[in-house]
Amino acid sequence: MPFISFPAGEDFGLPPVIYVISGAIKFLFRGQLFIIYVVKPAQMEVGVTSPEIAFSIGPIDVRWYGLIITSAVLIGYAIAYWRVKSRGQDTEHLTNILIIALVSAIIGARLYYVLFSFSDYVSNPAEIFAIWHGGLAIHGALIGGILSTVLYTRYYGLNFWLWADLMIPSMILGQAIGRWGNYMNQEAFGSPTSLPWAIYISPARRPAEFVGFSHFHPTFLYESIWNLLGFALLMYLSHRQRLRPKSWPTGSLLLVYGIYYSVGRGMIEGLRTDSLMLGPIRVAQLISVIIVVGCATLLYRWRAQSNTQNVATPGKKVTQKK
């Protein structure tokens, strides 16, 4: 397997499609963000592993990251489109939500990161807007994306919980694939380890306190596998939801996602070397605990209410705005 103990940048002699799959989506994690962009060699930080250029069109370099992001968005959209259409909903709303949520997620991811790293930007506030230098947080992306979806569905009189359930499997699948972008950039890895599946990290990418170590936990891989299993779980529960709506009220998939993802993220975060900190507390673990408690409480109450009062859909029924 190409992610085990190989120096970054080495040619493994594998078919190009393997590199495409390994690159996956760049779903709002630190690193390059643009779909197609130009980077001159002089602009690149020395020692930072960058994705290979797929091809060039004149002065424009099209990178694997860009192609992977585009492909992943289309795959996620296709899955969500099928789910939305199968429930008799308007697919035009799906397109609108996707565009608005992506923009909002980027803004949320940046604001969240800056909030918990504000001291790094006090001397140079303009750097706050330099998202191409990295500094995006997945929890901020989730907050931004969900909040924008709430506002959109409320404005158009849609059932937010229904739409969230329809789209959330695509979300966790995108996260699973996107974590491979961390491998391509040699980031979001864990603490040093001698385990057989440890990954080699080049000296320029190692934290100062671990510069003497060469192999680290592939935490991106742990989270990718966790999220792939989560995708399978949500698709299974979606089927159960159609068969037994009283047991799984509308909105349950979003809440299960919140619980499942947060449990995994909380555990894996303990191995990370680049965590945002709030005093001695890892911010991601704190937020994960809050999400688990909140989602578990809502899910328990909804299922209890649904079973006792024969209510399949929480919240009020609303009329769609044309």
RODREN-555578 format. One record per residue (C-alpha): x, y, z; residue number from 1. Coordinates in Angstrom, 3 decimals, m for minus. Layout:
# RODREN-555578
px  py  pz  n
X  Y  Z  NUM
...
This chain:
# RODREN-555578
px  py  pz  n
0.000  0.000  0.000  1
1.540  3.338  m1.052  2
0.840  5.144  2.235  3
3.077  2.859  4.307  4
6.587  4.085  5.138  5
7.542  5.704  1.831  6
9.285  9.072  1.520  7
7.025  11.763  0.122  8
7.454  12.552  m3.530  9
8.778  9.096  m4.457  10
7.429  7.530  m7.643  11
5.781  4.241  m6.667  12
5.255  3.150  m10.276  13
1.496  2.888  m9.778  14
m1.165  3.753  m12.368  15
m2.227  7.432  m12.319  16
m5.711  6.466  m11.145  17
m4.226  5.297  m7.824  18
m2.813  8.748  m7.219  19
m6.156  10.303  m8.100  20
m7.977  8.097  m5.611  21
m5.313  8.644  m2.956  22
m5.505  12.411  m3.388  23
m9.286  12.447  m3.009  24
m11.166  15.610  m2.144  25
m9.574  18.538  m0.375  26
m12.623  18.988  1.871  27
m11.802  22.043  3.922  28
m8.608  20.898  5.557  29
m5.416  22.891  5.675  30
m3.640  23.182  2.355  31
m4.544  24.236  m1.147  32
m8.183  25.147  m1.595  33
m8.697  26.249  m5.180  34
m9.981  23.830  m7.795  35
m7.567  25.030  m10.481  36
m4.768  27.377  m9.542  37
m1.302  28.541  m10.511  38
1.718  28.187  m8.235  39
5.162  29.168  m9.448  40
8.105  27.264  m7.929  41
9.426  30.422  m6.260  42
6.145  30.770  m4.364  43
6.264  27.301  m2.859  44
7.525  26.785  0.667  45
10.758  24.825  0.674  46
10.294  21.288  1.941  47
6.516  21.194  1.560  48
5.258  18.266  m0.445  49
2.775  19.453  m3.075  50
0.494  17.435  m5.350  51
1.798  16.625  m8.803  52
0.648  18.781  m11.710  53
m1.786  16.793  m13.850  54
m1.328  18.946  m16.936  55
m0.906  22.568  m17.972  56
m3.031  24.804  m20.158  57
m0.832  27.714  m21.137  58
0.273  29.439  m17.909  59
m2.268  27.528  m15.814  60
m1.162  24.431  m13.930  61
m3.999  22.005  m13.282  62
m3.170  19.953  m10.216  63
m4.440  16.604  m9.059  64
m6.029  18.268  m6.044  65
m8.173  20.398  m8.322  66
m9.319  17.472  m10.420  67
m9.999  15.401  m7.328  68
m12.010  18.155  m5.639  69
m14.121  18.623  m8.737  70
m14.671  14.889  m9.172  71
m15.520  14.410  m5.495  72
m18.023  17.255  m5.460  73
m19.716  15.768  m8.511  74
m19.809  12.305  m6.914  75
m21.241  13.686  m3.691  76
m23.738  15.749  m5.630  77
m24.780  12.703  m7.673  78
m25.477  10.678  m4.524  79
m27.415  13.531  m2.937  80
m29.281  14.170  m6.213  81
m30.421  10.560  m6.342  82
m31.556  10.681  m2.728  83
m33.362  14.005  m3.134  84
m35.126  12.904  m6.302  85
m36.134  9.555  m4.797  86
m37.939  11.454  m2.035  87
m39.782  13.642  m4.528  88
m37.964  16.852  m3.555  89
m36.888  19.706  m5.842  90
m33.322  19.085  m7.025  91
m32.884  22.786  m7.812  92
m32.848  23.433  m4.081  93
m30.060  20.866  m3.736  94
m27.863  22.789  m6.164  95
m28.530  26.068  m4.386  96
m27.838  24.581  m0.964  97
m24.603  22.993  m2.170  98
m23.211  26.268  m3.515  99
m24.239  28.329  m0.494  100
m23.086  25.695  1.998  101
m19.654  25.347  0.380  102
m19.005  29.084  0.549  103
m20.330  29.274  4.107  104
m18.249  26.269  5.136  105
m15.050  27.919  3.911  106
m15.863  31.109  5.814  107
m16.825  29.168  8.930  108
m13.712  27.003  8.789  109
m11.474  30.061  8.614  110
m13.246  32.067  11.320  111
m13.187  29.081  13.666  112
m9.468  28.543  13.138  113
m8.639  32.235  13.586  114
m10.763  32.424  16.742  115
m8.715  29.750  18.480  116
m5.391  30.965  17.023  117
m6.011  34.700  17.288  118
m2.652  35.464  18.882  119
m0.974  34.319  15.661  120
m2.760  37.053  13.706  121
m2.563  40.030  16.075  122
0.654  41.365  14.556  123
m0.545  40.807  10.985  124
m4.368  40.973  10.732  125
m4.270  40.866  6.933  126
m3.104  37.260  7.203  127
m6.585  36.357  8.440  128
m7.808  36.526  4.841  129
m4.913  34.481  3.415  130
m6.723  31.150  3.454  131
m4.386  29.808  0.778  132
m1.696  29.704  3.488  133
m3.739  27.122  5.366  134
m5.653  27.373  8.606  135
m9.097  25.822  8.194  136
m10.981  23.772  10.788  137
m13.563  21.091  10.014  138
m15.801  21.966  12.966  139
m15.999  25.542  11.715  140
m16.859  24.235  8.258  141
m19.664  22.122  9.706  142
m21.052  25.076  11.646  143
m20.953  27.338  8.593  144
m22.455  24.769  6.244  145
m25.244  23.714  8.600  146
m26.134  27.284  9.578  147
m26.431  28.370  5.943  148
m28.616  25.341  5.205  149
m30.866  26.186  8.155  150
m31.304  29.750  6.881  151
m31.932  28.611  3.297  152
m34.512  25.988  4.208  153
m36.236  28.383  6.586  154
m36.457  31.088  3.905  155
m37.933  28.712  1.327  156
m40.204  26.911  3.767  157
m38.398  23.579  3.504  158
m37.998  20.955  6.210  159
m34.383  21.384  7.314  160
m34.243  17.985  9.018  161
m35.436  16.190  5.895  162
m32.876  17.927  3.704  163
m30.107  17.313  6.211  164
m30.910  13.596  6.231  165
m30.852  13.498  2.443  166
m27.454  15.172  2.160  167
m25.514  13.954  5.197  168
m24.310  10.603  3.723  169
m22.614  12.544  0.926  170
m21.048  14.773  3.562  171
m19.328  12.027  5.522  172
m18.219  10.273  2.335  173
m16.616  13.518  1.198  174
m14.803  13.781  4.506  175
m13.552  10.206  4.192  176
m12.064  10.847  0.772  177
m10.871  14.317  1.669  178
m8.615  13.092  4.441  179
m6.334  11.614  1.782  180
m5.499  15.166  0.837  181
m3.688  15.326  4.165  182
m1.468  12.468  3.052  183
m0.622  14.290  m0.163  184
0.368  17.374  1.838  185
2.003  15.475  4.714  186
m0.224  17.081  7.340  187
m2.748  16.133  10.027  188
m0.590  13.195  11.065  189
m0.261  11.907  14.599  190
2.465  11.318  17.143  191
5.608  9.252  16.433  192
5.111  5.490  16.287  193
6.912  2.327  15.207  194
3.745  0.521  14.122  195
3.952  m1.306  10.753  196
1.501  1.113  9.124  197
3.318  4.259  10.248  198
3.895  6.872  7.550  199
7.155  8.602  6.759  200
7.107  12.388  7.218  201
9.842  14.488  5.644  202
11.960  16.540  8.093  203
10.543  19.857  6.881  204
7.015  18.778  7.867  205
7.793  17.403  11.326  206
6.900  19.395  14.451  207
9.969  20.873  16.138  208
9.586  18.638  19.185  209
9.539  15.505  16.985  210
12.197  16.419  14.434  211
14.242  13.392  15.482  212
11.451  10.971  14.548  213
10.706  9.835  11.006  214
7.470  7.806  11.215  215
4.126  8.908  12.611  216
0.554  7.744  13.130  217
m1.481  8.162  9.902  218
m4.367  9.831  11.724  219
m5.797  10.956  8.393  220
m6.143  7.260  7.503  221
m7.827  6.411  10.809  222
m10.400  9.132  10.264  223
m10.874  8.201  6.614  224
m11.687  4.590  7.518  225
m13.944  5.733  10.367  226
m15.876  7.996  8.019  227
m16.192  5.329  5.325  228
m17.781  3.050  7.899  229
m19.980  5.986  8.900  230
m21.151  6.368  5.312  231
m22.176  2.702  5.245  232
m23.960  3.128  8.586  233
m25.911  6.186  7.432  234
m26.971  4.516  4.190  235
m28.182  1.502  6.171  236
m30.082  3.689  8.629  237
m31.566  5.616  5.711  238
m33.045  2.353  4.478  239
m34.334  1.549  7.962  240
m35.773  5.051  8.196  241
m37.911  4.417  5.121  242
m39.164  1.115  6.542  243
m39.636  2.207  10.167  244
m40.100  5.993  10.311  245
m41.385  5.808  13.887  246
m38.089  4.327  15.062  247
m35.984  6.755  13.037  248
m37.791  10.118  12.772  249
m36.772  12.643  10.154  250
m33.573  14.301  11.313  251
m32.190  11.135  12.888  252
m29.474  10.683  10.276  253
m28.019  14.117  10.975  254
m27.996  13.403  14.703  255
m26.429  9.961  14.229  256
m23.786  11.611  12.051  257
m23.073  14.136  14.791  258
m22.671  11.392  17.388  259
m20.708  8.986  15.215  260
m18.310  11.476  13.674  261
m17.655  13.242  16.973  262
m16.852  10.009  18.825  263
m14.287  9.075  16.192  264
m12.852  12.559  15.885  265
m12.553  12.884  19.646  266
m10.575  9.664  19.951  267
m8.324  10.297  16.957  268
m7.661  13.896  17.988  269
m5.729  12.597  20.979  270
m3.037  11.366  18.578  271
m2.772  14.589  16.577  272
0.224  16.908  16.892  273
m1.421  20.019  15.422  274
m4.538  20.400  17.576  275
m6.067  23.796  18.317  276
m5.841  24.301  22.070  277
m7.924  26.128  24.662  278
m5.560  26.139  27.604  279
m4.754  22.464  28.263  280
m7.857  21.257  26.382  281
m7.943  20.163  22.751  282
m10.697  22.229  21.152  283
m11.804  19.451  18.788  284
m12.303  17.059  21.696  285
m14.279  19.628  23.686  286
m16.547  20.405  20.724  287
m16.944  16.689  20.013  288
m18.178  16.033  23.556  289
m20.693  18.884  23.284  290
m21.965  17.576  19.933  291
m22.297  13.997  21.202  292
m24.267  15.060  24.277  293
m26.519  17.414  22.313  294
m27.238  15.031  19.433  295
m27.735  12.008  21.697  296
m30.199  13.936  23.864  297
m32.232  15.106  20.864  298
m32.214  11.668  19.250  299
m33.387  9.987  22.455  300
m36.209  12.502  22.951  301
m37.339  12.338  19.325  302
m37.442  8.543  19.234  303
m39.294  8.411  22.541  304
m41.806  11.001  21.336  305
m42.228  9.250  17.996  306
m42.889  5.881  19.615  307
m45.379  7.225  22.155  308
m47.223  9.798  20.035  309
m46.833  8.251  16.566  310
m44.954  11.334  15.341  311
m42.685  10.519  12.425  312
m41.325  13.972  11.695  313
m40.114  16.381  14.390  314
m40.922  20.043  13.983  315
m43.750  21.793  12.243  316
m44.925  21.067  8.755  317
m44.313  24.064  6.537  318
m45.469  25.192  3.131  319
m42.796  25.549  0.470  320
m42.212  28.965  m1.028  321
m42.370  29.015  m4.822  322
